[in-house]
């Protein structure tokens, strides 16, 4: 019997704990864990998981791109054909530019990326004629190419990129015609061995796969001719999806001929053999597929009599994980909006605000599951600014009662009681603060002020002005490394001296927070969540459970945040944000 060393090239390692292994090159590596007294190994995990739905349920659209940067265009949305495009960020679908030629049944006649796509062929409606029209996408708009396919067709296969594509098969009367695209025109080249429609494609212009439709037939293209390769395990028809390359591909869904049985199964190909992999959660035909064999995306489709908006992500890797989500936390004791806060998800502080009938002086402390009352502020107020920690917080400005007017009052909290601090140099409301109790940064305010102020633990001094005046905004970071965002899509960073405009939000978030200038979370009133990585904002596609359009407050980090309060109606709801996670899990080897 061969020994492990002669097979793998290394000896079985003797370890006290499982190593951190995160790439596929370590798959199959074996070690002995002396703590648990077991032999361990790392195996590939393969699974489909649900993503966020399309905005418009549809079938037979064109699909291009990757799992975290994909797009679909056209298709049929009951009852009419459409020309709209949707783009996927890995979290959510958003609108893109419209096609110039409305079409459907082009689900595999689209190739390329989200910012450099190509669609060709399909069917018009009316008069339901085959198309040869070709269009190119730049990430925002489609441009018609004056050169059409030489053979107009629908239900065709495709492979390649925007400037080097391949079209093959298709139409209701199956064709074997293959055409090559050089970025400006189509040229007819050698035909498929088996003409067929409703097939799918994968790979490049010089190394493509033509898969199924309606059969188990798979053909490989070497840049000049087609060769029959290993067959599928299942016959595929009716618009399955596919992703990947000629030697590393994935196909999924469709319809099993003859008949109308929908398919949820998927198969993965390594260049030699097709292996059945886990099935999708939703069986459907005329769905759209994109991505790779290790990270595929299936979206839309048809489950008679309904069109589907479902999105599923396929992952074949050494890690498993959980999706980012908002979940319910313990309710505030006092419902309120236009409040302020400080701290973290497990040590949060809420103070001030308006109950709907009166200004609120109370502070509440959160321990990760429930709120308890803390000390009352000296001056009840709302639309105030807050920052710091649960045991060392700062409150400034806002509307104060008797009579109701804007104030520059500052108060400091020590975890049990509030004491007066130095008055702010600006009187006003709806400003934002970040930093600490002894090194705070405050800016903006109604009506869209551009001033900023710095606090040293006893007094405020004027700082430089923002590039964009704002009120009711969000903030993150420290006094010398701050971030201002929201109320407008504009985002700015502060270096302790001056403000600099950086990349914008997608939505005008009303509130947000972050521990660092390079890591913040923003939540818009309608519930949209975006995260900041120091360069760009990314929509997570995750909405809060209780959307509130005014006066929410957020504390914490991009990994673990806390949202509370808001209006209308006035609420005491609290929600906890948990970011997505990935983990590598070793399997224990057993004998039988």
C-alpha positions as CSV (number, residue, x, y, z in Angstrom):
1,X,0.0,0.0,0.0
2,X,1.3,3.4,-0.9
3,X,2.2,5.7,2.0
4,X,0.8,9.2,2.4
5,X,4.2,10.8,1.8
6,X,4.7,9.1,-1.6
7,X,1.2,10.2,-2.7
8,X,1.2,13.8,-1.5
9,X,4.9,14.5,-1.3
10,X,4.9,15.6,2.3
11,X,4.6,13.8,5.7
12,X,1.6,13.9,7.9
13,X,2.2,16.9,10.2
14,X,1.9,16.7,14.0
15,X,0.0,19.8,15.3
16,X,-1.6,21.0,18.5
17,X,-4.3,22.9,16.7
18,X,-5.8,23.0,13.2
19,X,-3.9,25.3,10.8
20,X,-5.6,28.3,9.1
21,X,-6.0,27.0,5.6
22,X,-7.8,29.2,3.0
23,X,-6.9,28.2,-0.5
24,X,-7.7,25.2,-2.7
25,X,-4.0,24.1,-3.0
26,X,-4.2,22.8,0.5
27,X,-7.2,20.6,-0.2
28,X,-6.5,17.0,0.8
29,X,-3.6,17.9,3.1
30,X,-3.7,15.7,6.2
31,X,-2.4,16.4,9.7
32,X,-2.6,14.9,13.2
33,X,-4.2,17.1,15.9
34,X,-2.6,16.0,19.1
35,X,-5.0,18.0,21.3
36,X,-8.1,16.2,19.9
37,X,-6.2,13.0,19.1
38,X,-7.6,12.9,15.6
39,X,-6.4,12.9,12.0
40,X,-7.8,15.9,10.1
41,X,-8.1,17.1,6.6
42,X,-9.6,19.9,4.5
43,X,-12.2,19.2,1.9
44,X,-13.9,21.3,-0.7
45,X,-17.3,22.7,0.3
46,X,-19.9,23.0,-2.5
47,X,-23.3,24.7,-2.0
48,X,-25.9,27.0,-3.4
49,X,-27.1,29.9,-1.2
50,X,-29.8,32.5,-1.7
51,X,-28.9,36.0,-2.9
52,X,-31.1,39.1,-3.2
53,X,-33.9,39.0,-5.8
54,X,-33.9,40.8,-9.1
55,X,-35.9,44.0,-9.1
56,X,-37.9,42.7,-12.1
57,X,-38.8,39.0,-12.3
58,X,-37.8,37.8,-15.8
59,X,-36.6,35.0,-18.0
60,X,-34.3,34.6,-21.0
61,X,-32.2,37.7,-20.5
62,X,-28.6,38.1,-21.5
63,X,-26.1,37.5,-18.7
64,X,-22.5,38.6,-18.2
65,X,-19.9,39.2,-15.5
66,X,-19.0,37.5,-12.2
67,X,-20.7,36.6,-9.0
68,X,-20.0,39.9,-7.4
69,X,-20.0,42.1,-10.5
70,X,-22.6,40.7,-12.9
71,X,-25.4,42.1,-15.1
72,X,-28.4,40.9,-17.1
73,X,-30.1,42.7,-20.0
74,X,-33.4,42.3,-21.7
75,X,-35.6,39.2,-21.4
76,X,-39.3,38.6,-20.9
77,X,-41.0,40.0,-17.8
78,X,-44.7,39.1,-17.8
79,X,-46.2,39.6,-20.3
80,X,-43.9,41.8,-22.4
81,X,-40.2,41.6,-23.5
82,X,-38.1,44.3,-21.8
83,X,-34.9,46.3,-22.6
84,X,-33.8,47.0,-19.0
85,X,-30.5,46.1,-17.5
86,X,-29.8,45.2,-13.9
87,X,-26.3,45.0,-12.3
88,X,-25.3,42.9,-9.3
89,X,-22.8,44.0,-6.7
90,X,-22.6,40.6,-5.0
91,X,-25.3,41.9,-2.6
92,X,-28.0,43.8,-4.6
93,X,-29.4,44.4,-8.0
94,X,-29.5,48.0,-9.3
95,X,-30.7,49.5,-12.6
96,X,-28.2,49.9,-15.5
97,X,-28.6,51.3,-19.0
98,X,-31.3,50.1,-21.4
99,X,-30.7,48.0,-24.5
100,X,-31.4,49.8,-27.8
101,X,-33.1,46.6,-29.1
102,X,-35.7,45.0,-26.9
103,X,-35.2,41.3,-26.9
104,X,-35.6,37.9,-25.1
105,X,-34.3,34.4,-25.5
106,X,-30.7,35.7,-25.5
107,X,-29.7,34.2,-22.2
108,X,-26.5,32.7,-23.5
109,X,-26.0,35.2,-26.4
110,X,-24.3,37.6,-24.0
111,X,-20.7,37.6,-22.9
112,X,-18.1,39.8,-21.2
113,X,-18.1,41.7,-18.0
114,X,-20.3,44.2,-16.1
115,X,-18.4,47.1,-17.6
116,X,-17.5,45.6,-21.0
117,X,-20.4,43.4,-22.2
118,X,-21.6,42.1,-25.5
119,X,-25.1,40.9,-26.4
120,X,-26.1,39.4,-29.8
121,X,-29.1,37.6,-31.3
122,X,-32.4,36.8,-29.5
123,X,-36.0,37.3,-30.3
124,X,-38.0,40.5,-30.9
125,X,-41.5,41.0,-29.6
126,X,-43.5,41.7,-31.7
127,X,-43.2,40.3,-34.3
128,X,-41.3,37.4,-32.6
129,X,-38.6,37.3,-35.2
130,X,-35.0,36.1,-34.8
131,X,-32.5,38.9,-34.3
132,X,-28.9,39.4,-35.4
133,X,-28.5,42.8,-33.6
134,X,-25.3,43.2,-31.7
135,X,-24.8,45.7,-28.8
136,X,-21.8,46.6,-26.5
137,X,-22.1,47.7,-22.9
138,X,-19.6,50.0,-21.1
139,X,-21.1,49.7,-17.6
140,X,-23.7,52.5,-18.0
141,X,-25.0,52.4,-21.6
142,X,-25.5,50.1,-24.6
143,X,-24.2,51.0,-28.1
144,X,-25.5,49.3,-31.2
145,X,-22.9,47.8,-33.5
146,X,-23.8,48.3,-37.2
147,X,-22.7,44.8,-38.0
148,X,-25.2,42.1,-37.1
149,X,-24.7,38.3,-36.8
150,X,-24.6,36.8,-40.3
151,X,-27.3,34.3,-39.1
152,X,-30.0,35.9,-37.0
153,X,-31.1,33.5,-34.2
154,X,-32.5,33.0,-30.7
155,X,-31.6,30.5,-28.0
156,X,-28.0,30.5,-29.0
157,X,-24.8,29.8,-27.1
158,X,-22.0,32.2,-26.5
159,X,-18.5,32.5,-25.1
160,X,-15.6,35.0,-24.8
161,X,-15.4,38.7,-24.1
162,X,-16.6,42.0,-25.7
163,X,-13.8,42.2,-28.3
164,X,-13.4,38.5,-28.9
165,X,-16.6,36.5,-28.8
166,X,-18.1,33.3,-30.2
167,X,-21.7,32.6,-31.1
168,X,-23.0,29.1,-31.9
169,X,-26.2,27.1,-32.4
170,X,-29.6,28.5,-31.7
171,X,-33.0,29.3,-33.3
172,X,-36.3,27.3,-33.1
173,X,-35.1,25.3,-36.2
174,X,-31.7,24.2,-34.7
175,X,-28.6,25.5,-36.5
176,X,-25.0,24.4,-36.3
177,X,-23.7,27.8,-37.5
178,X,-20.7,29.3,-35.5
179,X,-19.5,32.9,-35.8
180,X,-16.5,34.7,-34.4
181,X,-16.5,38.4,-33.4
182,X,-13.4,40.6,-33.4
183,X,-14.8,43.7,-31.7
184,X,-16.3,45.1,-34.9
185,X,-17.7,42.4,-37.2
186,X,-18.8,38.7,-37.2
187,X,-17.2,36.0,-39.4
188,X,-18.7,32.6,-40.0
189,X,-16.3,29.8,-39.0
190,X,-16.6,26.0,-38.8
191,X,-19.9,24.6,-37.6
192,X,-21.0,22.6,-34.6
193,X,-21.0,18.8,-35.1
194,X,-24.6,18.7,-33.8
195,X,-26.8,21.7,-34.5
196,X,-29.1,22.5,-31.6
197,X,-30.9,25.3,-29.8
198,X,-31.4,26.1,-26.1
199,X,-27.7,25.2,-25.5
200,X,-25.4,27.0,-23.2
201,X,-21.7,28.1,-23.5
202,X,-18.7,28.7,-21.4
203,X,-15.0,29.7,-22.0
204,X,-13.3,31.9,-24.5
205,X,-13.3,32.6,-28.2
206,X,-10.5,30.1,-28.7
207,X,-11.4,27.6,-26.0
208,X,-15.1,27.2,-25.6
209,X,-17.7,24.6,-24.6
210,X,-21.1,24.1,-26.2
211,X,-23.3,22.3,-23.6
212,X,-26.6,20.4,-23.9
213,X,-29.7,21.6,-25.7
214,X,-31.8,19.3,-25.6
215,X,-29.2,16.5,-25.1
216,X,-26.2,15.5,-23.1
217,X,-23.9,16.5,-25.9
218,X,-20.9,18.6,-25.1
219,X,-18.5,19.9,-27.7
220,X,-15.1,21.7,-27.3
221,X,-13.9,24.5,-29.6
222,X,-10.1,24.9,-30.1
223,X,-10.2,28.1,-32.1
224,X,-10.9,26.4,-35.4
225,X,-13.1,23.4,-35.0
226,X,-15.5,21.6,-32.7
227,X,-14.8,18.2,-31.1
228,X,-17.2,16.0,-29.1
229,X,-16.2,15.7,-25.5
230,X,-17.5,13.9,-22.3
231,X,-21.3,14.0,-22.0
232,X,-23.4,15.5,-19.3
233,X,-25.0,13.3,-16.7
234,X,-28.4,14.9,-17.4
235,X,-30.0,16.1,-20.6
236,X,-30.4,19.8,-20.6
237,X,-32.9,21.9,-22.5
238,X,-35.0,25.0,-22.0
239,X,-32.3,27.5,-21.2
240,X,-30.0,26.2,-18.5
241,X,-27.3,28.5,-17.0
242,X,-23.5,28.1,-17.3
243,X,-20.3,29.7,-16.0
244,X,-16.6,29.1,-16.1
245,X,-14.0,28.0,-18.7
246,X,-13.5,25.1,-21.1
247,X,-11.7,23.0,-18.5
248,X,-13.4,24.3,-15.3
249,X,-17.1,25.0,-15.9
250,X,-20.5,24.7,-14.2
251,X,-24.0,24.2,-15.7
252,X,-27.3,24.4,-13.8
253,X,-31.0,24.4,-14.2
254,X,-33.1,24.1,-17.4
255,X,-35.7,21.6,-18.4
256,X,-35.3,17.8,-18.8
257,X,-36.5,16.7,-22.3
258,X,-38.9,15.4,-23.3
259,X,-41.6,17.0,-21.3
260,X,-41.7,20.0,-19.0
261,X,-39.9,18.7,-15.9
262,X,-37.8,21.6,-14.5
263,X,-34.2,21.0,-13.4
264,X,-32.5,22.2,-10.2
265,X,-29.4,20.1,-10.6
266,X,-26.0,21.3,-11.4
267,X,-22.8,19.7,-12.8
268,X,-19.2,20.7,-12.6
269,X,-16.6,19.9,-15.3
270,X,-12.8,19.6,-14.9
271,X,-11.9,19.1,-18.5
272,X,-12.3,15.4,-18.3
273,X,-15.5,14.5,-16.4
274,X,-18.8,16.0,-15.4
275,X,-19.6,15.5,-11.7
276,X,-23.0,16.1,-10.2
277,X,-22.9,18.9,-7.6
278,X,-25.5,20.2,-5.1
279,X,-28.8,21.3,-6.6
280,X,-30.2,24.8,-6.6
281,X,-32.9,25.7,-4.2
282,X,-35.3,26.7,-7.0
283,X,-35.8,24.5,-10.2
284,X,-36.3,26.7,-13.3
285,X,-35.7,27.1,-17.0
286,X,-34.6,30.1,-19.1
287,X,-32.5,31.3,-16.2
288,X,-29.4,33.4,-16.5
289,X,-25.9,32.2,-15.4
290,X,-22.6,33.9,-15.0
291,X,-19.3,33.7,-13.0
292,X,-16.9,30.8,-12.6
293,X,-17.1,27.2,-11.7
294,X,-16.1,28.0,-8.1
295,X,-18.3,31.1,-7.8
296,X,-21.3,31.0,-10.1
297,X,-24.5,33.0,-10.1
298,X,-28.0,31.9,-11.2
299,X,-30.8,34.4,-11.5
300,X,-34.3,34.8,-12.9
301,X,-35.9,32.2,-15.0
302,X,-39.3,30.6,-15.5
303,X,-41.3,28.3,-13.2
304,X,-44.6,28.0,-15.1
305,X,-46.8,30.0,-14.9
306,X,-44.6,32.5,-13.0
307,X,-41.4,34.4,-13.9
308,X,-38.7,34.2,-11.2
309,X,-36.7,37.0,-9.5
310,X,-34.7,34.5,-7.4
311,X,-30.9,34.8,-7.2
312,X,-28.7,31.9,-6.1
313,X,-24.9,31.9,-5.6
314,X,-22.8,28.8,-6.0
315,X,-19.6,28.4,-4.1
316,X,-17.0,25.6,-4.3
317,X,-14.2,26.4,-1.9
318,X,-12.6,25.6,1.4
319,X,-14.6,28.1,3.4
320,X,-18.2,28.4,4.6
321,X,-19.8,31.5,5.8
322,X,-22.9,33.6,6.8
323,X,-24.5,36.5,5.0
324,X,-24.5,40.0,6.5
325,X,-27.8,40.8,8.2
326,X,-29.8,43.1,10.5
327,X,-31.5,41.3,13.4
328,X,-33.8,42.4,16.2
329,X,-32.2,43.6,19.4
330,X,-33.8,44.7,22.7
331,X,-36.1,47.6,22.5
332,X,-35.3,51.0,24.0
333,X,-37.3,51.8,27.2
334,X,-38.4,55.1,25.6
335,X,-39.4,55.4,22.0
336,X,-37.8,58.4,20.4
337,X,-36.3,59.9,17.3
338,X,-33.7,62.6,16.5
339,X,-31.6,61.2,19.3
340,X,-27.8,60.7,19.6
341,X,-25.6,57.9,20.7
342,X,-22.1,56.5,21.4
343,X,-20.3,53.3,21.9
344,X,-20.5,49.9,20.3
345,X,-23.0,47.1,19.6
346,X,-22.4,45.4,22.9
347,X,-21.8,48.6,24.9
348,X,-24.0,51.2,23.3
349,X,-25.4,54.5,24.6
350,X,-28.6,56.3,23.5
351,X,-29.5,59.8,24.8
352,X,-31.8,62.7,24.1
353,X,-34.3,62.7,21.3
354,X,-38.0,63.5,20.9
355,X,-40.8,61.1,22.0
356,X,-43.4,62.6,19.8
357,X,-44.8,64.7,22.6
358,X,-41.7,66.0,24.5
359,X,-37.9,66.2,24.4
360,X,-36.2,63.3,26.2
361,X,-33.5,63.8,28.8
362,X,-32.9,60.2,29.6
363,X,-29.8,58.1,28.6
364,X,-30.0,54.4,28.1
365,X,-27.2,51.8,28.1
366,X,-27.1,48.7,25.9
367,X,-25.3,45.5,26.9
368,X,-25.7,43.6,23.7
369,X,-29.2,42.4,24.5
370,X,-31.1,44.9,26.5
371,X,-31.3,48.6,27.5
372,X,-31.2,49.9,31.0
373,X,-31.7,53.5,32.2
374,X,-28.6,55.7,32.8
375,X,-28.3,59.2,34.1
376,X,-30.5,62.0,32.8
377,X,-29.0,64.8,30.8
378,X,-28.9,68.3,32.4
379,X,-30.8,69.7,29.3
380,X,-33.4,67.6,27.5
381,X,-33.0,68.1,23.7
382,X,-33.3,66.6,20.3
383,X,-31.5,66.8,17.0
384,X,-28.3,66.8,19.0
385,X,-24.9,65.3,18.2
386,X,-23.1,62.6,20.1
387,X,-19.9,60.6,20.1
388,X,-17.5,58.7,22.4
389,X,-18.1,55.5,24.4
390,X,-20.8,54.2,26.8
391,X,-18.7,55.4,29.8
392,X,-17.2,58.5,28.2
393,X,-19.6,60.2,25.9
394,X,-20.1,63.7,24.6
395,X,-23.3,65.5,23.6
396,X,-23.5,68.9,21.9
397,X,-25.9,71.4,20.3
398,X,-29.5,70.5,19.3
399,X,-32.9,71.9,20.1
400,X,-33.6,72.6,23.8
401,X,-36.9,73.4,25.5
402,X,-38.3,76.5,27.5
403,X,-38.6,78.1,25.0
404,X,-37.7,75.7,22.2
405,X,-34.6,77.0,20.6
406,X,-31.3,75.8,19.2
407,X,-28.4,75.6,21.6
408,X,-24.6,75.3,21.9
409,X,-24.7,73.4,25.2
410,X,-22.2,70.5,25.6
411,X,-22.4,67.8,28.2
412,X,-20.1,64.9,29.2
413,X,-21.1,61.5,30.4
414,X,-19.0,59.3,32.7
415,X,-21.1,56.2,32.7
416,X,-23.5,57.3,35.4
417,X,-24.1,61.1,35.3
418,X,-23.8,64.1,33.0
419,X,-21.8,67.2,33.7
420,X,-21.5,70.5,31.8
421,X,-18.6,70.9,29.2
422,X,-17.5,73.9,27.2
423,X,-20.1,75.5,25.0
424,X,-19.8,74.8,21.3
425,X,-18.7,77.8,19.2
426,X,-21.7,77.1,16.9
427,X,-25.3,77.2,18.1
428,X,-27.5,74.8,16.1
429,X,-29.1,71.5,15.5
430,X,-28.8,68.4,13.3
431,X,-25.0,68.3,13.3
432,X,-22.8,65.2,13.6
433,X,-19.8,64.3,15.8
434,X,-17.1,61.7,16.0
435,X,-14.0,61.0,18.0
436,X,-13.7,60.8,21.8
437,X,-14.9,62.9,24.8
438,X,-11.5,64.6,25.0
439,X,-10.8,64.8,21.3
440,X,-14.1,65.3,19.5
441,X,-15.0,66.5,16.0
442,X,-18.3,68.2,15.2
443,X,-19.5,69.5,11.9
444,X,-22.5,70.6,9.8
445,X,-26.0,71.2,11.0
446,X,-29.2,72.8,9.8
447,X,-29.6,74.4,7.3
448,X,-26.7,72.5,5.7
449,X,-23.9,74.3,7.5
450,X,-20.3,73.6,6.3
451,X,-18.5,74.6,9.6
452,X,-16.5,72.1,11.7
453,X,-15.4,72.3,15.3
454,X,-12.8,70.5,17.5
455,X,-13.1,69.7,21.2
456,X,-10.2,69.2,23.6
457,X,-12.0,68.0,26.6
458,X,-12.9,71.5,27.9
459,X,-13.4,73.9,25.0
460,X,-14.3,74.0,21.3
461,X,-12.3,75.7,18.6
462,X,-13.2,76.3,14.9
463,X,-11.8,74.0,12.3
464,X,-11.8,74.3,8.5
465,X,-15.0,74.2,6.5
466,X,-16.5,71.2,4.7
467,X,-16.6,71.2,1.0
468,X,-20.3,70.3,1.1
469,X,-22.6,71.7,3.8
470,X,-24.8,69.1,5.4
471,X,-27.2,68.3,8.2
472,X,-28.4,65.1,9.8
473,X,-25.3,63.3,8.5
474,X,-23.3,60.3,9.6
475,X,-19.7,60.2,10.7
476,X,-16.8,57.9,11.7
477,X,-13.2,58.0,12.8
478,X,-11.3,60.4,15.1
479,X,-10.6,64.1,15.4
480,X,-7.5,63.8,13.2
481,X,-8.8,61.1,10.9
482,X,-12.5,61.7,10.4
483,X,-15.2,60.8,7.8
484,X,-18.4,62.7,7.1
485,X,-21.2,61.3,4.9
486,X,-24.9,61.3,4.4
487,X,-27.8,63.8,3.9
488,X,-26.0,64.2,0.5
489,X,-24.2,61.5,-1.4
490,X,-20.9,63.4,-1.0
491,X,-18.3,61.9,1.3
492,X,-15.4,63.8,2.9
493,X,-12.3,62.8,5.0
494,X,-10.7,65.0,7.6
495,X,-6.9,64.9,8.4
496,X,-7.0,67.2,11.5
497,X,-6.6,70.3,9.3
498,X,-8.7,70.1,6.2
499,X,-11.6,68.3,4.5
500,X,-11.1,66.3,1.2
501,X,-13.9,65.1,-1.0
502,X,-13.7,61.3,-1.8
503,X,-15.9,58.7,-3.5
504,X,-19.7,59.2,-3.0
505,X,-22.4,57.1,-1.4
506,X,-25.0,55.5,-3.7
507,X,-27.8,56.7,-1.4
508,X,-28.1,59.7,0.8
509,X,-27.7,57.9,4.1
510,X,-29.3,59.7,7.0
511,X,-27.2,58.1,9.7
512,X,-24.1,56.0,10.2
513,X,-21.0,55.3,12.2
514,X,-17.7,53.7,12.2
515,X,-14.7,53.2,14.5
516,X,-12.3,54.2,11.7
517,X,-12.0,56.6,8.8
518,X,-11.4,53.5,6.7
519,X,-14.3,51.4,7.9
520,X,-17.8,52.9,8.3
521,X,-21.4,51.8,7.9
522,X,-24.3,54.0,6.6
523,X,-28.0,53.3,6.9
524,X,-30.5,55.3,4.8
525,X,-34.0,55.9,6.3
526,X,-35.7,53.5,3.8
527,X,-33.3,50.8,5.1
528,X,-30.5,50.5,2.5
529,X,-27.1,49.6,4.1
530,X,-23.7,50.6,2.6
531,X,-20.2,50.0,3.9
532,X,-17.0,52.0,3.4
533,X,-13.6,50.4,3.0
534,X,-11.5,53.6,3.0
535,X,-11.9,54.0,-0.8
536,X,-15.4,53.1,-1.9
537,X,-18.9,52.6,-0.6
538,X,-20.5,49.2,-1.3
539,X,-24.2,48.5,-1.2
540,X,-24.7,45.4,0.9
541,X,-28.2,44.8,-0.5
542,X,-29.3,44.2,3.1
543,X,-32.2,46.3,4.4
544,X,-33.2,46.9,8.0
545,X,-36.3,45.2,9.4
546,X,-37.9,48.5,10.6
547,X,-37.2,51.3,8.1
548,X,-37.5,54.7,9.5
549,X,-37.1,57.9,7.4
550,X,-36.0,60.3,10.2
551,X,-33.9,60.4,13.3
552,X,-32.4,57.0,13.6
553,X,-28.9,56.6,15.2
554,X,-26.2,54.1,14.4
555,X,-23.1,53.2,16.5
556,X,-20.5,50.5,16.1
557,X,-18.4,49.2,13.2
558,X,-18.8,47.6,9.8
559,X,-18.5,44.2,11.5
560,X,-21.0,44.9,14.4
561,X,-23.3,47.9,14.5
562,X,-26.3,49.0,16.4
563,X,-29.3,51.0,15.0
564,X,-32.0,52.4,17.3
565,X,-34.9,54.8,17.4
566,X,-36.5,56.7,14.4
567,X,-39.7,58.1,13.0
568,X,-42.4,57.9,11.6
569,X,-43.9,56.5,13.6
570,X,-41.8,57.0,16.6
571,X,-40.2,53.7,17.5
572,X,-38.2,52.1,20.3
573,X,-36.9,49.3,18.0
574,X,-33.2,48.3,18.0
575,X,-31.5,46.2,15.4
576,X,-28.0,44.6,15.4
577,X,-25.8,44.4,12.3
578,X,-23.6,41.4,11.8
579,X,-21.3,41.4,8.7
580,X,-20.8,38.4,6.5
581,X,-18.2,35.8,7.7
582,X,-16.0,33.2,6.2
583,X,-14.6,30.2,8.1
584,X,-12.4,27.3,7.2
585,X,-13.4,24.0,8.9
586,X,-11.3,20.9,9.0
587,X,-12.9,17.5,8.7
588,X,-12.0,14.6,11.0
589,X,-10.9,11.4,9.3
590,X,-12.6,8.2,10.5
591,X,-12.2,4.6,9.7
592,X,-14.9,2.0,9.1
